[in-house]
Amino acid sequence: MISASAAIPQPGRTRAFLRLVMIEHSVFALPFAYIAALTAMFRWDGNVHWVRLFLVTVCMVGLRTFAMAVNRIIDREIDARNPRTAQRELVTGAMSVRHAWTGALIALAVFLGSAALLNPLCLALAPIAVIPMVVYPYGKRFTNFPQAILALAQAMGPVGGWLAVTGTWSWDAVILGLAVGIWIGGFDLIYACQDVEADREVGVGSVPARFGVPAAIWGARACHAVTTALLTWYAVVTDAGAFFWLGLLIVAGAFVYEHSIVRPHDLSRLNRAFFSVNGFIGIALFVSALLDLMVRGLTL
């Protein structure tokens, strides 16, 4: 007799790994690295350097893939005790820990290799970028504010995008990086609200578990207000034009919509807020920034 479970085809290792790291979620941070890189190119010589932009993409996807794989490996026992995450690949056995580590280390090698191809400063700072990626999954074990570590990790994307082009530090990129980090930390506060009971039972630290869902929702609103202010600051210091300001208005409207559909006592549309709205925010601002730079003279 063939068991029912054996009759169900299991996904290939590569497919399972891509599902494990949720590769499609690169859409959240990648557009902001592009904004920083393209702005730096505009200031440098007014031309898009496609090889550098490709290497920025490889760096971002490689580092994010490593971070997600490590997160899943470290959290697999916690995931097994949470009904929402109990079907993740390392819990169900669709992927072994050994294969997950293999994928993570390949992604890390890709990240370091592409950083080396960019410039010496990118390579020198690359190991520093890895640290918060490893610390973050442990954060929930020793603090109620793991989103702060996540924000720091995500803030490095735009900074890295700028460094990839110029090889020099930029405080303008830091402003954009802080905006991105606080934005992602804010919507992760919302996302964590669905795990309050499981987190409290397991002993996982989070703002919703420690202070309640209403506090987390208000914290997310504050984060997104700060994000809007930082994006405004970035627009000012980079002399952004009309298209970028239009994009900023669209982002502000998306934030208002996001927080109108997620309320402390109604999380039924949380996934729409997390995936759809936040994915739209990144793409909308990138398109606006690209149009703005092209109008101002960026040559593709």
C-alpha positions as CSV (number, residue, x, y, z in Angstrom):
1,M,0.0,0.0,0.0
2,I,1.2,3.5,-0.8
3,S,0.4,6.0,1.9
4,A,-1.6,9.1,1.1
5,S,1.3,11.3,2.1
6,A,3.7,9.4,-0.2
7,A,1.3,9.8,-3.1
8,I,1.5,13.6,-2.8
9,P,4.4,14.9,-4.8
10,Q,7.0,16.8,-2.8
11,P,8.4,20.0,-4.2
12,G,12.0,19.9,-5.4
13,R,14.7,21.1,-3.1
14,T,15.2,24.4,-5.0
15,R,11.5,25.1,-5.1
16,A,11.1,24.3,-1.4
17,F,14.0,26.6,-0.6
18,L,12.5,29.4,-2.5
19,R,9.3,28.9,-0.6
20,L,11.2,28.8,2.6
21,V,12.8,32.2,2.1
22,M,9.7,33.7,0.4
23,I,11.8,35.1,-2.4
24,E,8.9,37.2,-3.7
25,H,9.1,39.4,-0.7
26,S,12.3,41.0,-2.1
27,V,9.8,43.5,-3.5
28,F,9.6,45.2,-0.1
29,A,13.2,46.4,0.2
30,L,14.7,46.1,-3.3
31,P,13.0,49.2,-4.8
32,F,14.6,51.5,-2.2
33,A,18.1,50.1,-2.9
34,Y,17.4,51.0,-6.6
35,I,16.2,54.5,-5.7
36,A,19.5,55.1,-3.8
37,A,21.7,53.6,-6.5
38,L,19.9,55.5,-9.3
39,T,20.1,58.8,-7.4
40,A,23.8,58.2,-6.9
41,M,24.3,57.5,-10.6
42,F,22.3,60.6,-11.5
43,R,24.7,62.7,-9.3
44,W,27.8,60.8,-10.5
45,D,27.5,61.2,-14.3
46,G,23.8,61.1,-15.2
47,N,23.9,57.6,-16.6
48,V,22.5,54.3,-15.5
49,H,25.3,51.8,-15.0
50,W,23.5,48.5,-15.7
51,V,26.2,46.2,-14.5
52,R,26.4,47.9,-11.1
53,L,22.6,47.9,-10.9
54,F,22.6,44.2,-11.6
55,L,25.2,43.6,-8.9
56,V,23.1,45.6,-6.4
57,T,20.2,43.3,-7.2
58,V,22.4,40.2,-6.7
59,C,23.7,41.6,-3.4
60,M,20.3,42.5,-2.1
61,V,18.6,39.2,-3.0
62,G,21.6,37.2,-1.8
63,L,21.7,38.8,1.6
64,R,18.0,38.7,2.1
65,T,17.9,35.0,1.1
66,F,20.6,34.3,3.6
67,A,18.8,36.2,6.3
68,M,15.5,34.5,5.7
69,A,17.0,31.0,5.6
70,V,18.9,31.6,8.8
71,N,15.7,33.0,10.4
72,R,13.8,29.9,9.4
73,I,16.5,27.6,10.7
74,I,16.9,29.3,14.0
75,D,13.1,29.6,14.6
76,R,12.1,26.1,13.4
77,E,11.2,24.9,16.9
78,I,9.2,28.1,17.6
79,D,7.5,27.8,14.3
80,A,6.5,24.2,15.1
81,R,4.6,25.4,18.1
82,N,2.7,28.2,16.3
83,P,-0.4,27.0,14.2
84,R,0.2,29.8,11.6
85,T,3.8,28.7,11.0
86,A,3.5,25.0,11.6
87,Q,3.4,24.3,7.8
88,R,6.7,25.9,7.1
89,E,9.2,23.7,5.2
90,L,11.6,23.0,8.0
91,V,8.8,22.0,10.3
92,T,7.0,19.7,7.9
93,G,10.2,18.1,6.6
94,A,9.8,19.4,3.0
95,M,13.3,20.7,3.4
96,S,16.0,19.4,5.8
97,V,18.1,21.7,8.0
98,R,21.2,20.6,6.1
99,H,19.8,21.7,2.8
100,A,18.6,24.9,4.2
101,W,22.1,25.7,5.5
102,T,23.5,24.8,2.1
103,G,21.1,27.3,0.5
104,A,21.9,29.9,3.1
105,L,25.7,29.6,2.6
106,I,25.4,29.7,-1.1
107,A,23.3,32.9,-0.8
108,L,26.0,34.3,1.5
109,A,28.7,33.5,-0.9
110,V,26.8,35.2,-3.7
111,F,26.3,38.3,-1.6
112,L,30.0,38.5,-0.6
113,G,31.1,37.8,-4.2
114,S,28.9,40.4,-5.7
115,A,30.0,42.9,-3.1
116,A,33.6,42.2,-4.0
117,L,32.9,42.9,-7.6
118,L,31.4,46.3,-6.7
119,N,34.2,48.1,-4.8
120,P,36.6,47.6,-1.8
121,L,34.4,49.5,0.6
122,C,31.3,47.3,-0.2
123,L,33.4,44.2,0.4
124,A,34.9,45.6,3.7
125,L,31.4,46.5,5.0
126,A,29.6,43.3,3.8
127,P,30.4,41.3,6.9
128,I,28.9,44.0,9.1
129,A,25.7,43.8,7.1
130,V,25.4,40.1,7.9
131,I,25.5,40.7,11.7
132,P,21.9,42.0,12.2
133,M,20.6,39.3,9.8
134,V,21.8,36.7,12.2
135,V,21.0,38.6,15.4
136,Y,17.4,39.4,14.4
137,P,15.9,35.8,14.9
138,Y,17.4,35.7,18.3
139,G,16.0,39.1,19.2
140,K,12.6,37.8,20.1
141,R,14.3,35.6,22.8
142,F,15.8,38.5,24.7
143,T,13.8,41.6,23.9
144,N,10.2,42.7,23.3
145,F,11.4,44.9,20.4
146,P,12.8,42.6,17.7
147,Q,11.3,44.9,15.1
148,A,14.0,47.4,16.0
149,I,16.7,44.9,15.0
150,L,14.8,44.2,11.8
151,A,14.6,47.9,11.1
152,L,18.4,48.2,11.4
153,A,18.9,45.3,9.1
154,Q,16.6,46.7,6.4
155,A,18.0,50.2,6.7
156,M,21.3,49.0,5.2
157,G,19.8,48.3,1.8
158,P,19.7,51.9,0.5
159,V,23.0,52.7,2.1
160,G,24.5,49.7,0.3
161,G,22.9,50.7,-3.0
162,W,24.6,54.1,-2.8
163,L,27.9,52.7,-1.7
164,A,27.8,50.3,-4.6
165,V,27.8,53.2,-7.1
166,T,30.1,55.8,-5.4
167,G,32.3,53.8,-3.0
168,T,31.8,56.6,-0.5
169,W,29.5,57.2,2.5
170,S,26.4,59.3,2.0
171,W,24.2,60.7,4.7
172,D,21.4,61.2,2.1
173,A,21.4,57.4,1.7
174,V,21.2,57.0,5.5
175,I,18.0,59.1,5.6
176,L,16.4,56.9,3.0
177,G,17.7,53.8,4.8
178,L,16.2,54.9,8.1
179,A,12.9,55.6,6.3
180,V,12.9,52.0,4.9
181,G,13.9,50.4,8.1
182,I,11.3,52.2,10.2
183,W,8.7,51.5,7.5
184,I,9.4,47.8,7.5
185,G,9.7,47.7,11.3
186,G,6.3,49.4,11.5
187,F,4.4,46.9,9.2
188,D,6.1,44.0,11.0
189,L,4.5,45.3,14.2
190,I,1.2,44.9,12.4
191,Y,2.1,41.4,11.1
192,A,3.1,40.3,14.6
193,C,-0.4,41.0,15.9
194,Q,-1.7,37.7,14.5
195,D,0.7,35.7,16.7
196,V,0.0,37.3,20.1
197,E,-1.5,34.2,21.8
198,A,1.1,31.8,20.4
199,D,4.0,34.2,21.3
200,R,2.7,34.5,24.9
201,E,2.4,30.7,25.2
202,V,5.8,30.0,23.8
203,G,7.5,33.0,25.5
204,V,8.4,34.9,22.4
205,G,9.0,38.6,22.9
206,S,7.1,41.1,20.7
207,V,5.4,44.4,21.2
208,P,1.9,42.9,20.7
209,A,2.6,40.1,23.1
210,R,4.0,42.4,25.8
211,F,1.9,45.5,25.4
212,G,-1.1,44.4,23.5
213,V,-2.4,44.7,19.9
214,P,-3.7,48.3,20.3
215,A,-0.2,49.4,21.4
216,A,1.3,47.7,18.4
217,I,-1.1,49.2,15.9
218,W,-0.4,52.7,17.3
219,G,3.3,52.0,17.3
220,A,3.0,51.1,13.6
221,R,1.1,54.3,12.9
222,A,3.8,56.3,14.6
223,C,6.5,54.4,12.6
224,H,4.8,55.2,9.3
225,A,4.4,58.8,10.2
226,V,8.1,59.0,10.9
227,T,8.7,57.2,7.6
228,T,6.8,59.8,5.7
229,A,8.7,62.6,7.5
230,L,12.1,60.9,6.6
231,L,11.0,60.4,2.9
232,T,10.1,64.1,2.9
233,W,13.5,65.0,4.3
234,Y,15.2,62.8,1.7
235,A,13.2,64.5,-1.1
236,V,14.5,67.9,0.2
237,V,18.1,67.0,0.5
238,T,18.3,65.3,-2.9
239,D,16.4,68.2,-4.6
240,A,13.7,65.8,-5.8
241,G,11.3,67.0,-8.5
242,A,7.5,66.8,-9.0
243,F,7.3,63.1,-9.8
244,F,9.0,62.1,-6.5
245,W,6.7,64.4,-4.5
246,L,3.7,62.9,-6.3
247,G,5.0,59.4,-5.3
248,L,5.4,60.6,-1.8
249,L,1.7,61.7,-1.7
250,I,0.7,58.3,-3.1
251,V,2.8,56.6,-0.3
252,A,1.2,58.8,2.4
253,G,-2.3,57.9,1.0
254,A,-1.3,54.2,1.0
255,F,-0.3,54.5,4.7
256,V,-3.7,56.1,5.5
257,Y,-5.5,53.3,3.7
258,E,-3.4,50.6,5.4
259,H,-4.2,51.9,8.8
260,S,-7.9,52.3,8.0
261,I,-8.3,48.6,7.2
262,V,-6.3,47.3,10.2
263,R,-7.7,48.2,13.5
264,P,-6.8,47.0,17.0
265,H,-10.0,44.9,17.2
266,D,-10.3,43.9,13.5
267,L,-7.3,42.1,12.0
268,S,-9.4,40.4,9.3
269,R,-7.6,42.4,6.5
270,L,-4.1,42.2,7.9
271,N,-2.7,40.2,5.0
272,R,-4.0,42.7,2.5
273,A,-2.3,45.5,4.5
274,F,0.9,43.5,4.9
275,F,1.4,42.1,1.4
276,S,-0.6,44.1,-1.1
277,V,-0.4,47.6,0.4
278,N,3.3,47.5,1.4
279,G,4.3,45.9,-1.9
280,F,2.5,48.7,-3.7
281,I,4.3,51.3,-1.6
282,G,7.7,50.1,-2.6
283,I,6.9,49.9,-6.3
284,A,5.0,53.1,-6.5
285,L,7.8,55.2,-4.9
286,F,10.4,53.5,-7.1
287,V,8.5,54.2,-10.3
288,S,7.9,57.8,-9.2
289,A,11.6,58.3,-8.3
290,L,12.7,56.8,-11.6
291,L,10.4,59.0,-13.6
292,D,11.7,62.0,-11.6
293,L,15.3,61.2,-12.2
294,M,14.7,60.7,-15.9
295,V,12.9,64.0,-16.3
296,R,15.8,65.6,-14.5
297,G,18.3,64.1,-17.0
298,L,19.1,60.5,-16.0
299,T,20.0,58.6,-19.1
300,L,19.0,54.9,-19.2
